[in-house]
Each structure stands twice: as C-alpha cells, then as structure tokens.
Amino acid sequence: MNQTEFSRRRKQLMRMMGSGSIAILPTSQTCRRNGDVDHVFHPDSNFYYLSGFPEAHAIAVLIPERKHGEYILFCEEKDEQKELWEGRRAGQQGAIEQYGADDSFPIDDVDDILPRMLEQAERVFYVMGAHPHLDSKLSQWINRIRSQSRNGKQGPLEIIALDHYLHDLRLYKSRSEIKFMRQAARISCAAHVQAMRLCKPGLYEYQLQAAFTHACSMQGARQQAYPTIAGGGENGCILHYTDNNDVLNEGDLVLMDAGCEVDCYASDITRCWPVNGRFSEPQRQLYELVLQAQLAAIEQVKPGNHWNDPHEAAVKVLTRGLIKLGLLKGTPARLIKSEAYKKFYMHRTGHWLGMDVHDVGDYQIDGAWRVLEAGMVLTVEPGLYIPRPCKGVARKWQGIGIRIEDDVLVTKTGHDVLSSAAPKTVDEIEALMAR
C-alpha cells in the first residue's frame, strides 16, 4: 500500500471529525509468549489502516487544521544498540520521510506532549476499552486539564467513539485494498490445492496445516489470517477445531479452513475433500447439497440486496435438501420458521472480511439488515455438521462435517468471487486428487 492511500484515509476521517477535534490511535503492544520470548507482533488494524506504520510502541494522532501538521506519530527513537538486537526502527525522521507523518516525537515523550495537544481540543475521538493502559492515561490527562479550568484551560468536552466512524470507512474497500485481498485469496487458493494434492490416508492433520503454511510463505505471505482448521472425520464437525493432531483416516472427509494475509489484509477460505480422493455416496450427497446452498447464497450477493439475503437463500436450499435426504421431516416453511435446520447448520452464512478476518462494520442499521454496496467484501460459507453419535440419524450420515467458504466482493453490477481458483465441485476435487 502506498503512502498516498494512507494519506487519503486520514484526510477523509479528519473531514468527518471537523475542527476542534483530536483522534488518538495506539497500535498493539508486544505480547509475551513465555520467558523472554514475545509473540509475533501484529499492528492494530485501525492504527495500521491510517498509518501503515509496522512498529510496536506507537501512537498516531490526528488534529484537523493544526498549523504545525495534522498527522503526528509518536514512535520509538533510533537506537543503534537496541536495533542491533531487535531490528531497525524508523525513528522520528523515518516516521516523516517514510510514513508520511507531518511531525513525530519519541514515544517516551507522549506524557509531556500529548496532554498539551488535548488542551486545545473540544472533542476526542478514541476507541475506549481496546487499550486499557492508554484509557487510564487519557482519563488522567483530561481530568488534569479540567482541574486547571481557573487558569483558562478547558480541554475536551466529550469523548466520541472513533470506531463508529472508522469502521464504516473500512467497510468499503478501495482498489488498492481489493488488490491485496485478491492476492491473499490467490495465494490461499494455491495453498489449498497443494494440501489436496498432498492428502492421503495415514497423514496427520498438522501435516496438511504445514503444507498450507509452507505454500503461502513461499509466495511471500508469511502471516496466516487466523489459526488453521484441518479437521479430519468427526473433527470437521467442530466449528473452530485447531488441535490438528489426529491422523487422517481412509473413508473420511477433511475440512480445511485456512487463509493467509497480505499486507494485513485477510483471506478466509474453506474447502472439504475426501482423504482418499473419492467421495462416498453419502458424502457426495451432503457435499453437493452444501455446494448448491453456497452457490444460491453467492447469487444473492449484489448491490441492493441486504446482508441476510445470502443466509436466507442458503437456509432454504439446505432445508429442502435435508428433507429430501430424510434428515428432516416436515414442510420447508415450518422447518425454517422453527429453525430445525440448526441441528445440522448452526452458524451464519458469512461475515465481513478485510483487515480482520471477522472484519468491522455493522450488520444492521436501525434494526434493519444492512444493504449491500459495491466495495464490500464478505464470506459465503454454509455447512452441514453431523457428529457421531447423532440420535435419530442414519449411521451413514454420521461423522461428516462439510463447509464450503469463499471470499466475495460486491461489485457495481453483482459480485466477484475472489477465491474462485480453489476447486470445489466434486469432479474438480476428485480429478485434482487423482493426479
């Protein structure tokens, strides 16, 4: 992402904030894994969306109409000795020259400088609750300013939820964002193909996970967007299964939900295939039903439709199919109204996708489902899950978990499936695994 894109986002937000405002956005903190080892650092999505700054221990500040520069970045100073051990830092000069800041100060000076900036503001735009340590500091700073009202210092009169404004901006993806999401989807699709090719009875679930991660890393996508799910057999019925430590058995299906990220933009793709490369007849019947439901849901992704249209389409197809297969009894209308399908399909058909795998953005506005518009990206992921044992269900259906998930962009005229390169028909999967 180039700096022009980040600058455009900052200006758009500052126009929404208006004069007399200040926005404060901290990034994530490093998190201790164990001993003296930290988890791999990942920047806060809101912070990175506006700054593109990759380092920890930083705070972005936006002050519309500030004479000395509207965008201020607090970050760590250059330190030759620490950089020898921990890696290069941008420092104050790099913050300005490389990352487009109008002004930059050492993060250690934030307690002295930021309160003086707050003195001039009427409104503070901030996300409360996400960064408890800074929450406490911000409250102290504001209370200290207000305690000096006799000296003519009034300080901010209100704190406004920044996420309300910022999340709506993030919901609509620009061309640059779509480019990165398309790249993440392309790499993940190729990694799913690699996992299918490798798969055979006797392999372990973690070996499929390793194959997927390796394929992504070799294409430059070194971060996964979320923990990989590689569930063989009954493990595919556990929605967020991540143990990935069981052997893959002859005659079972494996469900793989995995996606990489590129420049902090996520992909989220699920494919399901037979461990031995050939679907049994019960597996094929259930798989074809889920695929029909997914295709029906994708057809509902277009401008003017509302968020729940894809889910309603998937539920109708699944319910009718479950009746036909004898897994549900009754009329489709009654079973849908009573939500009888939830015995086998208990989750929603999708979620927003972007910098977060479950991305930000309201699903309802004033109690009504949000209308889909061009630039939104969502997942479409119906499934069926029949654990073992399952009372009242024939043995042939038990132990089968299926989900098919794609990343779908809403376009001006309809939709674009970003993850279409990953095979998902029965014939495509069997042909690929036969090779």
C-alpha positions in Angstrom: 0.0 0.0 0.0 1.5 3.4 -0.9 1.5 6.4 1.3 -1.0 8.2 -0.9 -3.6 5.7 0.1 -3.0 6.2 3.8 -3.0 10.0 3.4 -6.3 9.8 1.6 -7.8 7.8 4.5 -6.5 10.2 7.1 -8.0 13.2 5.3 -11.3 11.5 4.9 -11.5 10.8 8.6 -10.4 14.3 9.6 -13.2 15.8 7.4 -15.7 13.7 9.3 -14.2 14.8 12.6 -14.2 18.5 11.9 -12.2 21.3 13.5 -11.6 21.4 17.3 -11.1 17.6 17.3 -8.3 15.2 18.0 -8.1 11.5 17.2 -5.8 9.2 19.2 -5.0 5.7 17.8 -2.5 3.5 19.6 -1.1 0.4 17.9 -1.0 -3.1 19.5 1.5 -3.8 22.2 4.0 -6.7 22.1 2.7 -9.7 23.9 4.9 -12.1 26.0 4.7 -15.7 24.8 6.8 -17.2 27.6 10.1 -16.5 29.3 11.7 -13.6 27.4 10.1 -14.6 24.0 7.3 -12.5 22.5 4.5 -13.5 20.1 5.0 -12.3 16.6 3.9 -8.7 16.6 0.8 -7.6 14.6 -0.2 -3.9 14.4 -3.7 -2.8 15.5 -5.9 -2.8 12.4 -7.4 0.7 13.0 -3.9 2.2 13.6 -2.4 0.5 10.5 -5.4 1.4 8.3 -4.5 5.1 8.8 -0.7 5.0 9.2 0.8 1.9 7.5 3.3 2.0 10.3 4.5 -1.5 11.2 6.3 -1.0 14.5 5.1 -1.6 18.1 5.0 1.1 20.8 3.5 3.8 18.6 0.5 6.2 18.7 -1.0 8.1 15.8 -2.6 11.5 16.5 -4.8 13.4 14.0 -5.6 17.1 14.6 -7.5 18.7 11.8 -6.3 22.2 10.9 -3.3 22.0 13.2 -0.8 24.7 12.0 2.3 22.5 12.5 0.9 19.5 10.8 -2.3 17.4 11.2 -0.7 14.0 11.4 1.6 13.3 14.4 3.3 10.0 15.0 4.7 9.0 18.4 7.2 6.2 18.0 10.5 4.8 19.3 13.7 6.7 18.7 16.5 5.4 16.7 18.9 3.4 18.9 21.9 1.8 17.4 22.4 -0.7 20.2 18.8 -1.8 20.5 18.4 -2.0 16.8 21.4 -4.4 16.7 19.4 -6.8 18.8 15.8 -6.1 17.9 15.8 -4.8 14.3 15.7 -1.5 12.5 13.5 1.4 13.6 12.1 4.2 11.6 12.7 6.8 14.3 11.4 10.4 14.0 13.0 11.1 10.7 11.7 7.8 9.2 8.2 8.5 10.5 8.1 11.7 8.5 10.1 10.6 5.4 8.9 7.0 5.0 5.4 7.0 6.6 4.1 10.5 5.8 3.9 12.0 9.3 3.8 15.8 9.4 5.5 15.7 12.8 7.0 13.0 15.0 8.0 12.7 18.6 9.6 9.9 20.8 7.0 7.7 22.4 8.7 8.3 25.7 7.7 11.9 25.5 4.0 11.2 25.0 3.1 12.1 28.6 4.5 15.6 28.2 3.4 16.4 24.6 0.0 14.7 24.1 -1.7 16.4 27.1 -0.8 19.8 25.6 -2.4 18.8 22.4 -5.5 17.8 24.3 -5.8 21.2 25.9 -6.7 22.7 22.5 -9.4 20.1 21.6 -13.1 20.2 22.2 -13.7 16.6 21.2 -11.6 13.4 21.5 -12.1 10.6 19.0 -10.9 7.4 20.6 -11.7 3.7 20.9 -12.3 3.0 24.6 -11.7 -0.5 26.0 -9.2 -1.7 23.4 -6.1 -0.3 25.1 -6.7 -0.2 28.9 -3.4 1.3 29.8 -3.9 4.3 27.5 -7.5 4.5 28.5 -6.3 5.2 32.1 -3.7 7.7 30.9 -6.2 9.5 28.7 -8.7 9.9 31.6 -5.9 11.2 33.8 -4.8 13.7 31.2 -8.3 15.1 30.7 -9.0 15.3 34.4 -5.7 17.1 35.0 -6.6 19.7 32.2 -10.1 20.2 33.6 -8.7 20.7 37.1 -7.0 23.8 35.7 -10.1 25.5 34.5 -9.4 28.6 36.6 -6.3 29.1 34.5 -8.4 29.2 31.4 -7.8 25.5 30.4 -11.0 23.8 29.5 -9.9 20.8 27.5 -12.1 18.2 25.7 -15.8 18.3 26.5 -16.6 14.9 25.1 -15.1 11.6 24.0 -16.5 10.2 20.8 -16.3 6.6 19.7 -13.8 6.6 16.9 -14.7 3.1 15.8 -18.1 4.2 14.7 -16.6 6.4 12.1 -13.5 4.4 11.2 -15.3 1.1 10.9 -17.6 2.5 8.3 -14.7 3.7 6.3 -13.0 0.3 6.5 -16.2 -1.5 5.3 -15.8 -0.1 1.8 -12.6 -1.4 0.1 -10.6 0.8 -2.3 -8.9 -0.6 -5.4 -5.7 -0.9 -3.5 -7.3 -2.9 -0.7 -9.1 -5.2 -3.2 -5.8 -5.8 -5.0 -4.2 -7.1 -1.7 -7.3 -9.1 -0.8 -7.3 -10.7 -4.3 -3.6 -11.5 -3.9 -4.2 -13.1 -0.4 -7.1 -15.2 -1.9 -5.0 -16.3 -4.9 -2.1 -17.4 -2.6 -4.5 -19.2 -0.3 -6.3 -21.0 -3.2 -2.9 -22.3 -4.4 -2.1 -23.5 -0.9 -5.5 -25.3 -0.6 -4.6 -27.0 -3.9 -1.3 -28.1 -2.5 -2.9 -29.5 0.6 -5.4 -31.5 -1.6 -2.5 -32.9 -3.7 -0.6 -34.0 -0.6 -3.5 -35.5 1.2 -3.7 -39.3 1.7 -4.7 -41.8 4.5 -2.2 -42.0 7.3 -1.1 -38.4 7.0 -1.7 -36.2 10.1 -3.9 -33.1 10.1 -0.9 -30.9 11.2 0.9 -32.0 8.0 -1.8 -30.5 5.9 -1.5 -27.4 8.0 2.2 -27.4 7.4 1.8 -27.8 3.7 -0.7 -24.9 3.6 1.5 -22.6 5.6 4.6 -23.5 3.6 2.8 -22.8 0.3 1.7 -19.4 1.5 5.2 -18.5 2.8 6.8 -19.5 -0.4 4.6 -16.9 -2.2 5.5 -14.2 0.3 2.5 -14.4 2.6 4.2 -15.2 5.9 1.3 -14.5 8.2 -1.9 -16.6 8.5 -5.1 -14.6 9.0 -6.2 -16.9 11.7 -5.3 -20.4 13.2 -5.7 -23.1 10.6 -8.5 -25.6 10.9 -7.7 -29.0 9.5 -10.3 -31.4 10.8 -10.5 -35.0 9.6 -13.6 -37.1 10.0 -15.6 -36.1 13.1 -13.2 -33.2 13.8 -14.7 -31.5 10.8 -17.9 -31.1 12.9 -16.1 -28.9 15.5 -16.6 -25.4 14.1 -13.3 -23.9 15.4 -11.2 -27.1 15.7 -7.5 -26.2 15.8 -5.8 -29.1 17.5 -4.9 -30.6 14.1 -3.1 -33.5 15.7 -5.2 -36.6 14.6 -4.4 -39.0 11.8 -6.4 -38.7 8.5 -8.3 -42.0 8.0 -9.4 -43.9 4.9 -13.0 -43.1 4.1 -13.2 -39.8 6.0 -13.5 -36.2 4.7 -11.2 -33.5 5.8 -12.4 -29.9 6.3 -9.7 -27.3 5.9 -10.5 -23.7 6.8 -7.3 -21.6 6.2 -6.3 -18.3 4.8 -3.2 -16.1 4.7 -2.9 -12.3 4.8 -1.1 -9.9 2.6 -0.1 -6.5 3.9 -2.5 -7.0 6.8 -5.4 -8.0 4.5 -7.0 -11.4 5.2 -8.4 -14.2 3.1 -10.7 -16.8 4.5 -11.3 -20.0 2.5 -12.7 -23.4 3.4 -12.6 -26.5 1.3 -13.6 -30.0 2.1 -12.4 -33.2 0.4 -12.1 -37.0 0.8 -8.9 -38.1 2.4 -8.6 -40.9 -0.2 -9.5 -38.7 -3.1 -13.0 -40.3 -3.8 -16.3 -39.2 -2.2 -18.6 -42.0 -0.9 -22.2 -41.7 -1.9 -23.4 -40.2 1.4 -20.5 -37.8 1.4 -21.2 -36.8 -2.2 -24.9 -36.2 -1.5 -24.3 -33.9 1.5 -21.4 -32.2 -0.2 -23.5 -31.4 -3.3 -26.2 -30.0 -1.1 -23.8 -27.6 0.7 -22.4 -26.6 -2.6 -25.9 -25.9 -4.0 -26.6 -23.8 -0.9 -23.4 -21.8 -1.3 -24.0 -21.1 -5.0 -27.5 -19.9 -4.2 -26.2 -17.7 -1.4 -23.5 -16.2 -3.7 -26.1 -15.3 -6.3 -27.7 -13.1 -3.6 -24.5 -11.0 -3.2 -25.3 -7.9 -5.3 -26.0 -4.2 -4.7 -29.4 -3.5 -3.3 -29.8 -6.9 -1.6 -29.5 -6.9 2.2 -27.0 -8.7 4.4 -29.3 -11.5 5.3 -30.3 -12.4 1.7 -27.4 -14.9 1.2 -28.1 -16.6 4.5 -31.8 -16.9 3.8 -31.0 -18.4 0.4 -28.6 -21.0 1.9 -31.1 -22.0 4.6 -33.9 -22.6 2.0 -31.7 -24.9 -0.1 -30.3 -26.8 2.9 -33.7 -27.3 4.5 -35.2 -28.6 1.3 -32.2 -30.9 0.7 -32.3 -32.2 4.3 -35.9 -33.1 3.8 -35.2 -34.9 0.6 -32.4 -36.9 2.2 -34.6 -37.8 5.1 -32.7 -35.9 7.8 -35.6 -33.5 8.4 -39.3 -34.2 8.3 -42.0 -31.6 7.6 -42.6 -28.7 5.3 -39.7 -26.3 4.4 -41.7 -23.3 5.6 -42.4 -24.8 9.0 -38.9 -26.2 9.5 -37.3 -22.9 8.6 -39.6 -21.0 10.9 -38.8 -23.3 13.8 -35.1 -23.3 12.8 -35.0 -27.1 12.8 -32.1 -26.9 10.4 -29.9 -25.6 13.2 -29.4 -29.2 14.4 -27.1 -29.6 11.4 -26.3 -26.0 10.4 -25.9 -23.8 13.5 -23.9 -20.7 12.2 -24.4 -17.8 9.9 -23.6 -17.9 6.2 -20.9 -15.3 6.3 -19.2 -12.2 7.8 -17.4 -9.1 6.6 -13.8 -9.6 5.5 -10.9 -7.1 5.4 -8.0 -6.3 7.6 -9.6 -8.5 10.3 -10.8 -11.9 9.3 -14.1 -11.1 11.0 -13.9 -7.6 9.8 -15.5 -4.4 11.2 -18.8 -2.9 10.1 -22.4 -3.0 11.3 -24.7 -5.8 10.0 -27.8 -3.9 10.9 -28.7 -0.2 10.9 -31.6 0.9 13.0 -32.8 -2.6 13.3 -32.8 -3.4 9.6 -30.3 -5.6 7.7 -27.6 -3.5 6.0 -27.9 -3.1 2.3 -25.0 -4.5 0.2 -23.0 -1.9 -1.7 -20.1 -2.0 -4.1 -16.7 -2.3 -2.4 -17.9 -4.5 0.5 -16.3 -7.9 0.9 -17.9 -10.8 2.7 -17.5 -14.6 3.1 -20.2 -17.0 2.0 -19.8 -20.3 4.0 -22.8 -22.6 4.5 -22.1 -26.0 6.0 -23.6 -29.2 7.4 -22.3 -31.0 10.5 -23.5 -34.4 11.7 -21.4 -35.6 14.6 -21.1 -39.2 15.8 -23.3 -40.3 17.6 -26.3 -38.3 16.4 -29.6 -39.5 17.7 -32.3 -40.3 15.1 -29.8 -40.0 12.2 -28.8 -42.9 10.0 -25.3 -44.2 10.6 -24.2 -43.4 7.0 -24.5 -39.7 7.6 -22.7 -39.6 10.9 -19.1 -38.2 11.3 -19.4 -35.9 8.3 -18.6 -32.2 8.6 -18.7 -30.0 5.5 -18.2 -26.3 4.9 -17.5 -24.5 1.7 -16.4 -20.9 2.0 -15.4 -18.2 -0.5 -14.4 -14.6 -0.3 -16.9 -12.5 -2.3 -16.6 -8.8 -3.4 -19.7 -6.8 -4.1 -19.3 -5.1 -7.4 -21.4 -2.4 -9.1 -23.3 -5.0 -11.1 -23.1 -8.1 -8.9 -20.3 -9.9 -7.3 -16.8 -11.3 -7.9 -15.6 -14.5 -6.1 -12.0 -13.7 -5.2 -11.3 -17.3 -4.2 -12.7 -19.0 -7.3 -9.3 -20.6 -8.1 -9.7 -23.2 -5.3 -11.5 -26.3 -6.7 -14.9 -27.0 -5.1 -17.0 -29.2 -7.3 -16.9 -33.0 -6.7 -15.5 -33.6 -10.2 -12.8 -30.9 -9.8 -11.7 -32.2 -6.5 -11.6 -35.9 -7.5 -9.7 -35.1 -10.7 -7.1 -33.0 -8.9 -6.5 -35.6 -6.2 -6.3 -38.4 -8.8 -3.4 -36.6 -10.4 
